[in-house]
């Protein structure tokens, strides 16, 4: 949806064959993968501060032993 909106705002069609990266640079928009990475890191920063019995804290401190089955 995001790229469709940027294309519409720029008056560009797919027939113009302009890369998505070039269009994002024109508007100064970061790729969605960067935004998702920031959100994960923000969540990761909150996990150590959580209570000891919270699901996130338990999963964060969970140790896995052994190897994966083939």
mmCIF file of the N, C-alpha and C atoms, coordinates in Angstrom:
data_MODEL
# 
_entry.id   MODEL 
# 
loop_
_atom_site.group_PDB 
_atom_site.id 
_atom_site.type_symbol 
_atom_site.label_atom_id 
_atom_site.label_alt_id 
_atom_site.label_comp_id 
_atom_site.label_asym_id 
_atom_site.label_entity_id 
_atom_site.label_seq_id 
_atom_site.pdbx_PDB_ins_code 
_atom_site.Cartn_x 
_atom_site.Cartn_y 
_atom_site.Cartn_z 
_atom_site.occupancy 
_atom_site.B_iso_or_equiv 
_atom_site.pdbx_formal_charge 
_atom_site.auth_seq_id 
_atom_site.auth_comp_id 
_atom_site.auth_asym_id 
_atom_site.auth_atom_id 
_atom_site.pdbx_PDB_model_num 
ATOM 1   N N  . UNK A 1 1  ? 0.825  -1.195  0.000   1.00 0.00 ? 1  UNK A N  1 
ATOM 2   C CA . UNK A 1 1  ? 0.000  0.000   0.000   1.00 0.00 ? 1  UNK A CA 1 
ATOM 3   C C  . UNK A 1 1  ? 0.864  1.251   0.000   1.00 0.00 ? 1  UNK A C  1 
ATOM 4   N N  . UNK A 1 2  ? 1.949  1.223   0.743   1.00 0.00 ? 2  UNK A N  1 
ATOM 5   C CA . UNK A 1 2  ? 2.798  2.402   0.862   1.00 0.00 ? 2  UNK A CA 1 
ATOM 6   C C  . UNK A 1 2  ? 3.362  2.821   -0.491  1.00 0.00 ? 2  UNK A C  1 
ATOM 7   N N  . UNK A 1 3  ? 3.888  1.864   -1.259  1.00 0.00 ? 3  UNK A N  1 
ATOM 8   C CA . UNK A 1 3  ? 4.486  2.198   -2.551  1.00 0.00 ? 3  UNK A CA 1 
ATOM 9   C C  . UNK A 1 3  ? 3.426  2.703   -3.526  1.00 0.00 ? 3  UNK A C  1 
ATOM 10  N N  . UNK A 1 4  ? 2.224  2.146   -3.462  1.00 0.00 ? 4  UNK A N  1 
ATOM 11  C CA . UNK A 1 4  ? 1.159  2.627   -4.341  1.00 0.00 ? 4  UNK A CA 1 
ATOM 12  C C  . UNK A 1 4  ? 0.877  4.102   -4.076  1.00 0.00 ? 4  UNK A C  1 
ATOM 13  N N  . UNK A 1 5  ? 0.872  4.470   -2.802  1.00 0.00 ? 5  UNK A N  1 
ATOM 14  C CA . UNK A 1 5  ? 0.601  5.859   -2.437  1.00 0.00 ? 5  UNK A CA 1 
ATOM 15  C C  . UNK A 1 5  ? 1.729  6.775   -2.903  1.00 0.00 ? 5  UNK A C  1 
ATOM 16  N N  . UNK A 1 6  ? 2.977  6.337   -2.727  1.00 0.00 ? 6  UNK A N  1 
ATOM 17  C CA . UNK A 1 6  ? 4.109  7.151   -3.172  1.00 0.00 ? 6  UNK A CA 1 
ATOM 18  C C  . UNK A 1 6  ? 4.098  7.323   -4.689  1.00 0.00 ? 6  UNK A C  1 
ATOM 19  N N  . UNK A 1 7  ? 3.791  6.250   -5.409  1.00 0.00 ? 7  UNK A N  1 
ATOM 20  C CA . UNK A 1 7  ? 3.709  6.338   -6.871  1.00 0.00 ? 7  UNK A CA 1 
ATOM 21  C C  . UNK A 1 7  ? 2.614  7.318   -7.287  1.00 0.00 ? 7  UNK A C  1 
ATOM 22  N N  . UNK A 1 8  ? 1.474  7.234   -6.624  1.00 0.00 ? 8  UNK A N  1 
ATOM 23  C CA . UNK A 1 8  ? 0.364  8.120   -6.939  1.00 0.00 ? 8  UNK A CA 1 
ATOM 24  C C  . UNK A 1 8  ? 0.730  9.580   -6.671  1.00 0.00 ? 8  UNK A C  1 
ATOM 25  N N  . UNK A 1 9  ? 1.387  9.851   -5.525  1.00 0.00 ? 9  UNK A N  1 
ATOM 26  C CA . UNK A 1 9  ? 1.762  11.218  -5.178  1.00 0.00 ? 9  UNK A CA 1 
ATOM 27  C C  . UNK A 1 9  ? 2.787  11.781  -6.150  1.00 0.00 ? 9  UNK A C  1 
ATOM 28  N N  . UNK A 1 10 ? 3.682  10.927  -6.665  1.00 0.00 ? 10 UNK A N  1 
ATOM 29  C CA . UNK A 1 10 ? 4.714  11.386  -7.592  1.00 0.00 ? 10 UNK A CA 1 
ATOM 30  C C  . UNK A 1 10 ? 4.214  11.432  -9.030  1.00 0.00 ? 10 UNK A C  1 
ATOM 31  N N  . UNK A 1 11 ? 3.051  10.863  -9.287  1.00 0.00 ? 11 UNK A N  1 
ATOM 32  C CA . UNK A 1 11 ? 2.531  10.829  -10.645 1.00 0.00 ? 11 UNK A CA 1 
ATOM 33  C C  . UNK A 1 11 ? 3.291  9.861   -11.537 1.00 0.00 ? 11 UNK A C  1 
ATOM 34  N N  . UNK A 1 12 ? 3.789  8.788   -10.923 1.00 0.00 ? 12 UNK A N  1 
ATOM 35  C CA . UNK A 1 12 ? 4.586  7.790   -11.635 1.00 0.00 ? 12 UNK A CA 1 
ATOM 36  C C  . UNK A 1 12 ? 3.745  6.534   -11.800 1.00 0.00 ? 12 UNK A C  1 
ATOM 37  N N  . UNK A 1 13 ? 3.890  5.874   -12.943 1.00 0.00 ? 13 UNK A N  1 
ATOM 38  C CA . UNK A 1 13 ? 3.234  4.586   -13.148 1.00 0.00 ? 13 UNK A CA 1 
ATOM 39  C C  . UNK A 1 13 ? 4.303  3.511   -13.226 1.00 0.00 ? 13 UNK A C  1 
ATOM 40  N N  . UNK A 1 14 ? 3.885  2.266   -13.133 1.00 0.00 ? 14 UNK A N  1 
ATOM 41  C CA . UNK A 1 14 ? 4.826  1.144   -13.246 1.00 0.00 ? 14 UNK A CA 1 
ATOM 42  C C  . UNK A 1 14 ? 5.470  1.109   -14.630 1.00 0.00 ? 14 UNK A C  1 
ATOM 43  N N  . UNK A 1 15 ? 4.782  1.654   -15.613 1.00 0.00 ? 15 UNK A N  1 
ATOM 44  C CA . UNK A 1 15 ? 5.332  1.679   -16.971 1.00 0.00 ? 15 UNK A CA 1 
ATOM 45  C C  . UNK A 1 15 ? 6.553  2.588   -17.075 1.00 0.00 ? 15 UNK A C  1 
ATOM 46  N N  . UNK A 1 16 ? 6.716  3.517   -16.120 1.00 0.00 ? 16 UNK A N  1 
ATOM 47  C CA . UNK A 1 16 ? 7.897  4.385   -16.098 1.00 0.00 ? 16 UNK A CA 1 
ATOM 48  C C  . UNK A 1 16 ? 9.146  3.633   -15.665 1.00 0.00 ? 16 UNK A C  1 
ATOM 49  N N  . UNK A 1 17 ? 8.962  2.463   -15.059 1.00 0.00 ? 17 UNK A N  1 
ATOM 50  C CA . UNK A 1 17 ? 10.046 1.565   -14.652 1.00 0.00 ? 17 UNK A CA 1 
ATOM 51  C C  . UNK A 1 17 ? 11.101 2.272   -13.784 1.00 0.00 ? 17 UNK A C  1 
ATOM 52  N N  . UNK A 1 18 ? 10.645 2.912   -12.730 1.00 0.00 ? 18 UNK A N  1 
ATOM 53  C CA . UNK A 1 18 ? 11.530 3.556   -11.759 1.00 0.00 ? 18 UNK A CA 1 
ATOM 54  C C  . UNK A 1 18 ? 11.575 2.675   -10.522 1.00 0.00 ? 18 UNK A C  1 
ATOM 55  N N  . UNK A 1 19 ? 12.770 2.431   -9.992  1.00 0.00 ? 19 UNK A N  1 
ATOM 56  C CA . UNK A 1 19 ? 12.956 1.547   -8.837  1.00 0.00 ? 19 UNK A CA 1 
ATOM 57  C C  . UNK A 1 19 ? 12.257 2.116   -7.599  1.00 0.00 ? 19 UNK A C  1 
ATOM 58  N N  . UNK A 1 20 ? 11.752 1.217   -6.766  1.00 0.00 ? 20 UNK A N  1 
ATOM 59  C CA . UNK A 1 20 ? 11.116 1.624   -5.510  1.00 0.00 ? 20 UNK A CA 1 
ATOM 60  C C  . UNK A 1 20 ? 12.084 2.405   -4.636  1.00 0.00 ? 20 UNK A C  1 
ATOM 61  N N  . UNK A 1 21 ? 13.339 1.983   -4.630  1.00 0.00 ? 21 UNK A N  1 
ATOM 62  C CA . UNK A 1 21 ? 14.346 2.655   -3.802  1.00 0.00 ? 21 UNK A CA 1 
ATOM 63  C C  . UNK A 1 21 ? 14.505 4.118   -4.227  1.00 0.00 ? 21 UNK A C  1 
ATOM 64  N N  . UNK A 1 22 ? 14.491 4.376   -5.518  1.00 0.00 ? 22 UNK A N  1 
ATOM 65  C CA . UNK A 1 22 ? 14.611 5.751   -6.008  1.00 0.00 ? 22 UNK A CA 1 
ATOM 66  C C  . UNK A 1 22 ? 13.410 6.596   -5.597  1.00 0.00 ? 22 UNK A C  1 
ATOM 67  N N  . UNK A 1 23 ? 12.238 5.996   -5.633  1.00 0.00 ? 23 UNK A N  1 
ATOM 68  C CA . UNK A 1 23 ? 11.024 6.722   -5.245  1.00 0.00 ? 23 UNK A CA 1 
ATOM 69  C C  . UNK A 1 23 ? 11.051 7.029   -3.753  1.00 0.00 ? 23 UNK A C  1 
ATOM 70  N N  . UNK A 1 24 ? 11.473 6.042   -2.931  1.00 0.00 ? 24 UNK A N  1 
ATOM 71  C CA . UNK A 1 24 ? 11.568 6.276   -1.481  1.00 0.00 ? 24 UNK A CA 1 
ATOM 72  C C  . UNK A 1 24 ? 12.572 7.380   -1.173  1.00 0.00 ? 24 UNK A C  1 
ATOM 73  N N  . UNK A 1 25 ? 13.696 7.403   -1.885  1.00 0.00 ? 25 UNK A N  1 
ATOM 74  C CA . UNK A 1 25 ? 14.699 8.446   -1.666  1.00 0.00 ? 25 UNK A CA 1 
ATOM 75  C C  . UNK A 1 25 ? 14.148 9.819   -2.033  1.00 0.00 ? 25 UNK A C  1 
ATOM 76  N N  . UNK A 1 26 ? 13.355 9.880   -3.080  1.00 0.00 ? 26 UNK A N  1 
ATOM 77  C CA . UNK A 1 26 ? 12.779 11.150  -3.520  1.00 0.00 ? 26 UNK A CA 1 
ATOM 78  C C  . UNK A 1 26 ? 11.908 11.762  -2.424  1.00 0.00 ? 26 UNK A C  1 
ATOM 79  N N  . UNK A 1 27 ? 11.178 10.916  -1.692  1.00 0.00 ? 27 UNK A N  1 
ATOM 80  C CA . UNK A 1 27 ? 10.293 11.394  -0.636  1.00 0.00 ? 27 UNK A CA 1 
ATOM 81  C C  . UNK A 1 27 ? 10.937 11.345  0.748   1.00 0.00 ? 27 UNK A C  1 
ATOM 82  N N  . UNK A 1 28 ? 12.117 10.743  0.855   1.00 0.00 ? 28 UNK A N  1 
ATOM 83  C CA . UNK A 1 28 ? 12.778 10.638  2.153   1.00 0.00 ? 28 UNK A CA 1 
ATOM 84  C C  . UNK A 1 28 ? 12.110 9.642   3.084   1.00 0.00 ? 28 UNK A C  1 
ATOM 85  N N  . UNK A 1 29 ? 11.570 8.561   2.522   1.00 0.00 ? 29 UNK A N  1 
ATOM 86  C CA . UNK A 1 29 ? 10.865 7.545   3.303   1.00 0.00 ? 29 UNK A CA 1 
ATOM 87  C C  . UNK A 1 29 ? 11.788 6.354   3.515   1.00 0.00 ? 29 UNK A C  1 
ATOM 88  N N  . UNK A 1 30 ? 11.862 5.869   4.745   1.00 0.00 ? 30 UNK A N  1 
ATOM 89  C CA . UNK A 1 30 ? 12.690 4.702   5.055   1.00 0.00 ? 30 UNK A CA 1 
ATOM 90  C C  . UNK A 1 30 ? 11.956 3.428   4.640   1.00 0.00 ? 30 UNK A C  1 
ATOM 91  N N  . UNK A 1 31 ? 12.699 2.398   4.241   1.00 0.00 ? 31 UNK A N  1 
ATOM 92  C CA . UNK A 1 31 ? 12.062 1.121   3.908   1.00 0.00 ? 31 UNK A CA 1 
ATOM 93  C C  . UNK A 1 31 ? 11.357 0.522   5.130   1.00 0.00 ? 31 UNK A C  1 
ATOM 94  N N  . UNK A 1 32 ? 10.322 -0.247  4.890   1.00 0.00 ? 32 UNK A N  1 
ATOM 95  C CA . UNK A 1 32 ? 9.525  -0.833  5.975   1.00 0.00 ? 32 UNK A CA 1 
ATOM 96  C C  . UNK A 1 32 ? 10.362 -1.788  6.817   1.00 0.00 ? 32 UNK A C  1 
ATOM 97  N N  . UNK A 1 33 ? 11.358 -2.435  6.202   1.00 0.00 ? 33 UNK A N  1 
ATOM 98  C CA . UNK A 1 33 ? 12.206 -3.360  6.961   1.00 0.00 ? 33 UNK A CA 1 
ATOM 99  C C  . UNK A 1 33 ? 12.992 -2.623  8.035   1.00 0.00 ? 33 UNK A C  1 
ATOM 100 N N  . UNK A 1 34 ? 13.423 -1.402  7.734   1.00 0.00 ? 34 UNK A N  1 
ATOM 101 C CA . UNK A 1 34 ? 14.133 -0.611  8.745   1.00 0.00 ? 34 UNK A CA 1 
ATOM 102 C C  . UNK A 1 34 ? 13.209 -0.249  9.900   1.00 0.00 ? 34 UNK A C  1 
ATOM 103 N N  . UNK A 1 35 ? 11.972 0.093   9.588   1.00 0.00 ? 35 UNK A N  1 
ATOM 104 C CA . UNK A 1 35 ? 11.008 0.435   10.636  1.00 0.00 ? 35 UNK A CA 1 
ATOM 105 C C  . UNK A 1 35 ? 10.704 -0.769  11.528  1.00 0.00 ? 35 UNK A C  1 
ATOM 106 N N  . UNK A 1 36 ? 10.576 -1.950  10.919  1.00 0.00 ? 36 UNK A N  1 
ATOM 107 C CA . UNK A 1 36 ? 10.326 -3.160  11.707  1.00 0.00 ? 36 UNK A CA 1 
ATOM 108 C C  . UNK A 1 36 ? 11.510 -3.479  12.605  1.00 0.00 ? 36 UNK A C  1 
ATOM 109 N N  . UNK A 1 37 ? 12.724 -3.304  12.087  1.00 0.00 ? 37 UNK A N  1 
ATOM 110 C CA . UNK A 1 37 ? 13.925 -3.561  12.883  1.00 0.00 ? 37 UNK A CA 1 
ATOM 111 C C  . UNK A 1 37 ? 13.974 -2.621  14.089  1.00 0.00 ? 37 UNK A C  1 
ATOM 112 N N  . UNK A 1 38 ? 13.638 -1.352  13.883  1.00 0.00 ? 38 UNK A N  1 
ATOM 113 C CA . UNK A 1 38 ? 13.613 -0.390  14.987  1.00 0.00 ? 38 UNK A CA 1 
ATOM 114 C C  . UNK A 1 38 ? 12.600 -0.808  16.053  1.00 0.00 ? 38 UNK A C  1 
ATOM 115 N N  . UNK A 1 39 ? 11.442 -1.271  15.621  1.00 0.00 ? 39 UNK A N  1 
ATOM 116 C CA . UNK A 1 39 ? 10.404 -1.681  16.575  1.00 0.00 ? 39 UNK A CA 1 
ATOM 117 C C  . UNK A 1 39 ? 10.852 -2.887  17.386  1.00 0.00 ? 39 UNK A C  1 
ATOM 118 N N  . UNK A 1 40 ? 11.510 -3.854  16.727  1.00 0.00 ? 40 UNK A N  1 
ATOM 119 C CA . UNK A 1 40 ? 12.010 -5.033  17.457  1.00 0.00 ? 40 UNK A CA 1 
ATOM 120 C C  . UNK A 1 40 ? 13.067 -4.629  18.470  1.00 0.00 ? 40 UNK A C  1 
ATOM 121 N N  . UNK A 1 41 ? 13.969 -3.736  18.085  1.00 0.00 ? 41 UNK A N  1 
ATOM 122 C CA . UNK A 1 41 ? 15.012 -3.302  19.015  1.00 0.00 ? 41 UNK A CA 1 
ATOM 123 C C  . UNK A 1 41 ? 14.422 -2.523  20.185  1.00 0.00 ? 41 UNK A C  1 
ATOM 124 N N  . UNK A 1 42 ? 13.389 -1.750  19.927  1.00 0.00 ? 42 UNK A N  1 
ATOM 125 C CA . UNK A 1 42 ? 12.733 -1.005  21.003  1.00 0.00 ? 42 UNK A CA 1 
ATOM 126 C C  . UNK A 1 42 ? 12.104 -1.982  21.999  1.00 0.00 ? 42 UNK A C  1 
ATOM 127 N N  . UNK A 1 43 ? 11.448 -3.045  21.482  1.00 0.00 ? 43 UNK A N  1 
ATOM 128 C CA . UNK A 1 43 ? 10.867 -4.069  22.353  1.00 0.00 ? 43 UNK A CA 1 
ATOM 129 C C  . UNK A 1 43 ? 11.964 -4.785  23.123  1.00 0.00 ? 43 UNK A C  1 
ATOM 130 N N  . UNK A 1 44 ? 13.059 -5.113  22.451  1.00 0.00 ? 44 UNK A N  1 
ATOM 131 C CA . UNK A 1 44 ? 14.178 -5.811  23.083  1.00 0.00 ? 44 UNK A CA 1 
ATOM 132 C C  . UNK A 1 44 ? 14.735 -4.995  24.249  1.00 0.00 ? 44 UNK A C  1 
ATOM 133 N N  . UNK A 1 45 ? 14.750 -3.696  24.132  1.00 0.00 ? 45 UNK A N  1 
ATOM 134 C CA . UNK A 1 45 ? 15.234 -2.837  25.208  1.00 0.00 ? 45 UNK A CA 1 
ATOM 135 C C  . UNK A 1 45 ? 14.339 -2.862  26.435  1.00 0.00 ? 45 UNK A C  1 
ATOM 136 N N  . UNK A 1 46 ? 13.058 -3.162  26.261  1.00 0.00 ? 46 UNK A N  1 
ATOM 137 C CA . UNK A 1 46 ? 12.125 -3.195  27.389  1.00 0.00 ? 46 UNK A CA 1 
ATOM 138 C C  . UNK A 1 46 ? 12.114 -4.543  28.108  1.00 0.00 ? 46 UNK A C  1 
ATOM 139 N N  . UNK A 1 47 ? 12.551 -5.602  27.458  1.00 0.00 ? 47 UNK A N  1 
ATOM 140 C CA . UNK A 1 47 ? 12.475 -6.944  28.046  1.00 0.00 ? 47 UNK A CA 1 
ATOM 141 C C  . UNK A 1 47 ? 13.285 -7.059  29.336  1.00 0.00 ? 47 UNK A C  1 
ATOM 142 N N  . UNK A 1 48 ? 14.536 -6.594  29.399  1.00 0.00 ? 48 UNK A N  1 
ATOM 143 C CA . UNK A 1 48 ? 15.286 -6.740  30.660  1.00 0.00 ? 48 UNK A CA 1 
ATOM 144 C C  . UNK A 1 48 ? 14.644 -6.017  31.843  1.00 0.00 ? 48 UNK A C  1 
ATOM 145 N N  . UNK A 1 49 ? 13.850 -4.996  31.589  1.00 0.00 ? 49 UNK A N  1 
ATOM 146 C CA . UNK A 1 49 ? 13.210 -4.239  32.671  1.00 0.00 ? 49 UNK A CA 1 
ATOM 147 C C  . UNK A 1 49 ? 11.919 -4.890  33.159  1.00 0.00 ? 49 UNK A C  1 
ATOM 148 N N  . UNK A 1 50 ? 11.447 -5.920  32.472  1.00 0.00 ? 50 UNK A N  1 
ATOM 149 C CA . UNK A 1 50 ? 10.165 -6.545  32.809  1.00 0.00 ? 50 UNK A CA 1 
ATOM 150 C C  . UNK A 1 50 ? 10.261 -7.323  34.119  1.00 0.00 ? 50 UNK A C  1 
ATOM 151 N N  . UNK A 1 51 ? 9.084  -7.617  34.683  1.00 0.00 ? 51 UNK A N  1 
ATOM 152 C CA . UNK A 1 51 ? 9.012  -8.430  35.898  1.00 0.00 ? 51 UNK A CA 1 
ATOM 153 C C  . UNK A 1 51 ? 9.560  -9.824  35.613  1.00 0.00 ? 51 UNK A C  1 
ATOM 154 N N  . UNK A 1 52 ? 10.002 -10.519 36.637  1.00 0.00 ? 52 UNK A N  1 
ATOM 155 C CA . UNK A 1 52 ? 10.615 -11.832 36.478  1.00 0.00 ? 52 UNK A CA 1 
ATOM 156 C C  . UNK A 1 52 ? 9.694  -12.918 35.968  1.00 0.00 ? 52 UNK A C  1 
ATOM 157 N N  . UNK A 1 53 ? 8.377  -12.777 36.167  1.00 0.00 ? 53 UNK A N  1 
ATOM 158 C CA . UNK A 1 53 ? 7.451  -13.825 35.751  1.00 0.00 ? 53 UNK A CA 1 
ATOM 159 C C  . UNK A 1 53 ? 6.697  -13.482 34.463  1.00 0.00 ? 53 UNK A C  1 
ATOM 160 N N  . UNK A 1 54 ? 7.114  -12.450 33.748  1.00 0.00 ? 54 UNK A N  1 
ATOM 161 C CA . UNK A 1 54 ? 6.441  -12.108 32.490  1.00 0.00 ? 54 UNK A CA 1 
ATOM 162 C C  . UNK A 1 54 ? 6.883  -13.059 31.378  1.00 0.00 ? 54 UNK A C  1 
ATOM 163 N N  . UNK A 1 55 ? 6.013  -13.255 30.407  1.00 0.00 ? 55 UNK A N  1 
ATOM 164 C CA . UNK A 1 55 ? 6.285  -14.193 29.317  1.00 0.00 ? 55 UNK A CA 1 
ATOM 165 C C  . UNK A 1 55 ? 7.517  -13.760 28.527  1.00 0.00 ? 55 UNK A C  1 
ATOM 166 N N  . UNK A 1 56 ? 7.648  -12.479 28.258  1.00 0.00 ? 56 UNK A N  1 
ATOM 167 C CA . UNK A 1 56 ? 8.797  -11.989 27.498  1.00 0.00 ? 56 UNK A CA 1 
ATOM 168 C C  . UNK A 1 56 ? 10.109 -12.226 28.217  1.00 0.00 ? 56 UNK A C  1 
ATOM 169 N N  . UNK A 1 57 ? 10.125 -11.994 29.512  1.00 0.00 ? 57 UNK A N  1 
ATOM 170 C CA . UNK A 1 57 ? 11.342 -12.190 30.306  1.00 0.00 ? 57 UNK A CA 1 
ATOM 171 C C  . UNK A 1 57 ? 11.697 -13.670 30.380  1.00 0.00 ? 57 UNK A C  1 
ATOM 172 N N  . UNK A 1 58 ? 10.707 -14.532 30.553  1.00 0.00 ? 58 UNK A N  1 
ATOM 173 C CA . UNK A 1 58 ? 10.956 -15.978 30.615  1.00 0.00 ? 58 UNK A CA 1 
ATOM 174 C C  . UNK A 1 58 ? 11.525 -16.465 29.287  1.00 0.00 ? 58 UNK A C  1 
ATOM 175 N N  . UNK A 1 59 ? 10.929 -16.038 28.173  1.00 0.00 ? 59 UNK A N  1 
ATOM 176 C CA . UNK A 1 59 ? 11.421 -16.440 26.856  1.00 0.00 ? 59 UNK A CA 1 
ATOM 177 C C  . UNK A 1 59 ? 12.803 -15.894 26.567  1.00 0.00 ? 59 UNK A C  1 
ATOM 178 N N  . UNK A 1 60 ? 13.083 -14.701 27.060  1.00 0.00 ? 60 UNK A N  1 
ATOM 179 C CA . UNK A 1 60 ? 14.389 -14.078 26.851  1.00 0.00 ? 60 UNK A CA 1 
ATOM 180 C C  . UNK A 1 60 ? 15.490 -14.859 27.565  1.00 0.00 ? 60 UNK A C  1 
ATOM 181 N N  . UNK A 1 61 ? 15.194 -15.355 28.747  1.00 0.00 ? 61 UNK A N  1 
ATOM 182 C CA . UNK A 1 61 ? 16.191 -16.070 29.545  1.00 0.00 ? 61 UNK A CA 1 
ATOM 183 C C  . UNK A 1 61 ? 16.176 -17.581 29.330  1.00 0.00 ? 61 UNK A C  1 
ATOM 184 N N  . UNK A 1 62 ? 15.337 -18.063 28.436  1.00 0.00 ? 62 UNK A N  1 
ATOM 185 C CA . UNK A 1 62 ? 15.195 -19.492 28.196  1.00 0.00 ? 62 UNK A CA 1 
ATOM 186 C C  . UNK A 1 62 ? 16.444 -20.044 27.515  1.00 0.00 ? 62 UNK A C  1 
ATOM 187 N N  . UNK A 1 63 ? 16.982 -21.113 28.063  1.00 0.00 ? 63 UNK A N  1 
ATOM 188 C CA . UNK A 1 63 ? 18.142 -21.772 27.462  1.00 0.00 ? 63 UNK A CA 1 
ATOM 189 C C  . UNK A 1 63 ? 17.717 -23.047 26.761  1.00 0.00 ? 63 UNK A C  1 
ATOM 190 N N  . UNK A 1 64 ? 18.226 -23.271 25.575  1.00 0.00 ? 64 UNK A N  1 
ATOM 191 C CA . UNK A 1 64 ? 17.874 -24.461 24.804  1.00 0.00 ? 64 UNK A CA 1 
ATOM 192 C C  . UNK A 1 64 ? 19.083 -25.376 24.775  1.00 0.00 ? 64 UNK A C  1 
ATOM 193 N N  . UNK A 1 65 ? 18.875 -26.621 25.169  1.00 0.00 ? 65 UNK A N  1 
ATOM 194 C CA . UNK A 1 65 ? 19.977 -27.583 25.178  1.00 0.00 ? 65 UNK A CA 1 
ATOM 195 C C  . UNK A 1 65 ? 19.792 -28.581 24.049  1.00 0.00 ? 65 UNK A C  1 
ATOM 196 N N  . UNK A 1 66 ? 20.877 -29.192 23.654  1.00 0.00 ? 66 UNK A N  1 
ATOM 197 C CA . UNK A 1 66 ? 20.813 -30.211 22.610  1.00 0.00 ? 66 UNK A CA 1 
ATOM 198 C C  . UNK A 1 66 ? 20.867 -29.616 21.218  1.00 0.00 ? 66 UNK A C  1 
ATOM 199 N N  . UNK A 1 67 ? 20.669 -30.500 20.240  1.00 0.00 ? 67 UNK A N  1 
ATOM 200 C CA . UNK A 1 67 ? 20.700 -30.085 18.843  1.00 0.00 ? 67 UNK A CA 1 
ATOM 201 C C  . UNK A 1 67 ? 19.330 -30.281 18.218  1.00 0.00 ? 67 UNK A C  1 
ATOM 202 N N  . UNK A 1 68 ? 19.098 -29.600 17.135  1.00 0.00 ? 68 UNK A N  1 
ATOM 203 C CA . UNK A 1 68 ? 17.852 -29.772 16.397  1.00 0.00 ? 68 UNK A CA 1 
ATOM 204 C C  . UNK A 1 68 ? 17.855 -31.120 15.694  1.00 0.00 ? 68 UNK A C  1 
ATOM 205 N N  . UNK A 1 69 ? 16.721 -31.781 15.653  1.00 0.00 ? 69 UNK A N  1 
ATOM 206 C CA . UNK A 1 69 ? 16.662 -33.050 14.907  1.00 0.00 ? 69 UNK A CA 1 
ATOM 207 C C  . UNK A 1 69 ? 16.750 -32.780 13.409  1.00 0.00 ? 69 UNK A C  1 
ATOM 208 N N  . UNK A 1 70 ? 17.313 -33.747 12.712  1.00 0.00 ? 70 UNK A N  1 
ATOM 209 C CA . UNK A 1 70 ? 17.453 -33.588 11.257  1.00 0.00 ? 70 UNK A CA 1 
ATOM 210 C C  . UNK A 1 70 ? 16.218 -34.020 10.536  1.00 0.00 ? 70 UNK A C  1 
# 
